[in-house]
Amino acid sequence: MKRNIVKIDEEKCTGCGLCIDACHEGALELVNGKARLVSESYCDGLGACLPECPAGAITIEQREAALFDEEAVASRAEQCAEPGCCGAMESEPLACGCAGSEARAISRNSDISGCAAPAQVDRARPKSQLRQWPVQIKLVPTSAPYFDNANLLVAADCTAYAYTTIHEDFIRNKVTLIGCPKLDDTDYSEKLAQILAVHNVRSVTVLRMEVPCCGGLVARVKKALVSSGKMIPWRVVVISAEGEILDE
């Protein structure tokens, strides 16, 4: 039968995840950084997700679609309440939408756009200095307001394991993005260029490992800087496998 159902323009979708939070039926989830309709039978067609999309990527269309299945939605909701819903997924991912994809700023004691406030560092229990979520380059929305007037840290994900005080020495007072040029299946230089072009980013720090493949991270950032057409101060810091700073 014909009925109203959501339609997602993947070209416009930034992967911010706000629509997923707005869909109480669990009809949407993030797949490869893009919002997707899990099943027609989970969508009630009322469009509660529309006003939450900052990119205008969601519309309502009338077409042939499966009937809305309220019982199936209730069953999925019960599954999503169980531990491990968005973690150890089996053959079919659940439709609850993982909270880890929700874009949000994290308030800390220091100001990301200005001078750091004096901090009492408890060495026995270090404090997180992460200022936003998500951190994966592939997941972060380019329109996120926390990029405005930010000092940007683009780090190879291995650096967090090799360098023990990465939070205090590098993440503090910065917006942090992580990725791996060897394992990520996409060239995110275009996404980085869009972030730099749209927002007034103050500086860029690239934190890489000494291994040759990490040079790809530097190349992607350099390409993004050139493509953005902006003259932004940037530097590269190299970390050894033993956790020492080799070059900066």
C-alpha positions in Angstrom: 0.0 0.0 0.0 1.0 3.6 -0.4 1.8 5.6 2.7 4.1 8.3 4.0 7.7 7.2 4.8 11.0 9.0 5.4 13.5 9.5 2.6 17.2 10.3 3.4 19.5 12.2 1.0 22.9 10.6 1.7 24.7 13.4 -0.1 23.3 15.9 2.4 23.5 13.7 5.5 26.5 14.6 7.8 26.1 11.6 10.1 25.4 13.7 13.2 22.9 11.2 14.5 20.3 13.7 15.7 17.6 12.1 13.7 18.3 8.7 15.3 17.6 10.2 18.8 14.4 11.8 17.5 13.0 8.5 16.1 11.4 6.8 19.0 10.5 3.8 16.8 14.1 3.0 16.1 13.6 3.1 12.4 17.0 4.9 11.7 20.6 4.0 12.4 24.0 5.1 11.2 25.7 3.0 8.6 29.1 4.0 7.4 28.6 7.5 8.8 25.2 8.0 7.1 21.6 7.8 8.5 19.7 4.9 7.0 16.2 3.6 7.3 16.5 0.2 9.0 13.1 -1.1 7.9 9.9 0.4 6.4 7.8 -1.4 9.0 9.5 0.6 11.8 8.7 4.0 10.3 5.4 5.5 11.3 5.7 8.3 8.6 5.0 11.1 11.1 8.4 12.7 10.5 9.5 13.5 14.1 13.1 13.2 12.7 12.7 16.0 10.1 13.0 19.1 12.3 16.1 17.6 14.1 18.2 17.3 10.9 20.4 20.4 10.6 21.4 19.5 7.0 17.8 19.1 5.6 18.6 15.6 4.5 15.3 14.1 5.5 12.0 14.4 3.7 8.7 12.6 3.7 7.5 10.9 0.5 4.4 8.8 -0.3 5.2 5.5 -1.9 4.6 1.8 -1.8 5.9 0.6 1.6 5.3 -2.1 4.2 2.8 -1.3 6.9 3.9 0.2 10.1 4.4 -2.7 12.6 3.9 -1.5 16.1 4.6 -4.9 17.6 7.9 -5.2 15.8 8.9 -1.8 17.1 8.0 -2.7 20.6 10.0 -5.9 20.3 13.1 -4.0 19.1 12.7 -1.5 21.9 12.9 -4.4 24.4 16.1 -5.6 22.7 17.6 -2.1 22.8 17.1 -2.0 26.6 19.3 -5.0 27.0 23.1 -4.7 27.8 25.3 -4.8 24.7 22.7 -3.4 22.3 25.0 -1.1 20.5 28.2 -2.9 21.3 28.5 -6.6 20.5 26.0 -6.7 17.6 25.4 -10.0 15.9 24.3 -10.7 12.3 21.7 -7.9 12.2 22.4 -4.6 13.9 19.6 -3.4 16.2 17.6 -0.4 15.3 17.9 1.6 18.5 20.7 3.8 17.1 24.0 3.9 19.1 24.3 6.8 21.5 28.0 7.0 20.6 27.1 8.7 17.3 25.4 11.7 18.9 27.3 14.9 18.2 27.8 17.0 21.4 30.2 19.3 23.1 31.7 18.3 26.5 32.2 21.0 29.1 35.6 21.2 30.8 37.2 23.6 33.3 39.3 25.3 30.6 38.1 27.3 27.6 38.8 25.8 24.2 38.8 29.1 22.4 41.0 31.0 24.8 43.7 30.5 27.5 43.6 27.5 29.6 42.4 27.9 33.2 44.8 26.8 35.9 44.4 23.1 36.4 45.2 20.9 39.4 46.3 17.7 37.7 45.7 14.6 39.8 48.4 12.2 38.6 46.8 9.4 40.5 43.7 9.7 38.5 44.1 11.7 35.3 41.1 13.7 34.0 39.8 13.4 30.5 40.3 16.5 28.4 38.1 15.5 25.5 35.9 18.4 24.4 33.4 16.9 22.0 31.8 13.7 20.6 32.2 11.8 18.3 35.9 11.8 17.6 36.2 9.6 14.6 36.8 11.7 11.4 34.3 9.5 9.5 31.5 10.2 12.1 32.0 13.8 13.1 29.5 16.2 11.4 31.1 19.0 9.5 28.5 21.5 10.6 29.2 21.0 14.4 29.4 24.4 16.1 32.3 23.3 18.3 34.6 23.7 15.3 34.2 27.5 15.4 37.3 29.2 16.7 38.8 25.8 17.6 42.3 24.6 17.8 42.1 21.3 15.9 44.0 18.1 16.8 44.0 15.4 14.0 45.6 12.3 15.6 46.4 8.8 14.5 44.4 6.6 16.7 47.5 4.6 17.9 49.0 7.8 19.5 46.5 7.6 22.4 48.0 4.2 23.3 51.6 5.1 22.8 51.8 8.5 24.4 50.7 8.4 28.1 49.9 12.0 28.7 48.1 12.7 25.4 45.1 14.4 27.2 47.1 17.0 29.0 49.8 17.6 26.3 47.7 17.5 23.2 43.9 17.0 23.6 43.5 19.7 26.2 41.8 22.9 24.8 41.4 21.3 21.3 38.7 19.6 19.2 40.1 16.1 18.6 39.6 14.0 15.5 41.2 10.6 15.1 41.7 8.3 12.2 44.0 5.7 10.6 45.1 6.3 7.0 45.9 2.6 6.7 42.7 1.0 8.1 40.1 3.6 7.2 38.5 2.8 3.8 38.0 6.5 2.8 40.1 9.5 2.0 38.7 12.0 4.5 40.7 15.0 3.2 37.6 16.3 1.5 35.7 16.2 4.8 38.6 17.9 6.6 38.7 20.6 3.9 35.0 21.3 4.4 35.4 21.7 8.2 38.3 24.1 7.6 36.4 26.1 4.9 33.2 26.4 6.8 34.6 27.2 10.3 37.1 29.7 11.6 39.6 27.0 12.8 42.5 28.7 14.5 45.2 26.1 14.2 45.8 22.4 13.3 48.1 20.0 15.1 48.7 16.6 13.4 49.8 13.9 15.8 51.2 10.8 14.1 53.2 7.7 14.8 56.7 7.2 13.5 55.5 4.3 11.2 55.5 5.2 7.4 51.8 4.6 6.9 51.0 7.4 9.3 52.5 9.8 6.7 49.1 9.4 4.9 47.5 11.3 7.8 49.8 14.2 7.2 49.2 14.1 3.5 45.4 14.2 4.0 45.6 17.2 6.3 47.9 19.0 4.0 45.6 18.4 1.1 42.6 19.6 3.2 44.5 22.8 4.1 45.3 23.5 0.4 41.7 22.7 -0.7 40.2 25.0 2.0 42.1 28.0 0.6 42.9 29.2 4.1 46.3 30.0 5.6 46.0 28.2 9.0 49.0 27.6 11.3 49.7 23.9 11.5 52.4 21.6 12.8 53.2 17.9 12.9 54.3 15.9 16.0 55.8 12.5 15.6 55.5 9.9 18.3 57.7 6.8 18.6 56.4 3.3 19.3 58.0 3.7 22.7 55.9 6.7 23.4 58.5 9.4 23.0 58.2 12.6 20.9 60.6 12.3 18.0 59.9 15.5 16.1 57.7 18.5 16.4 
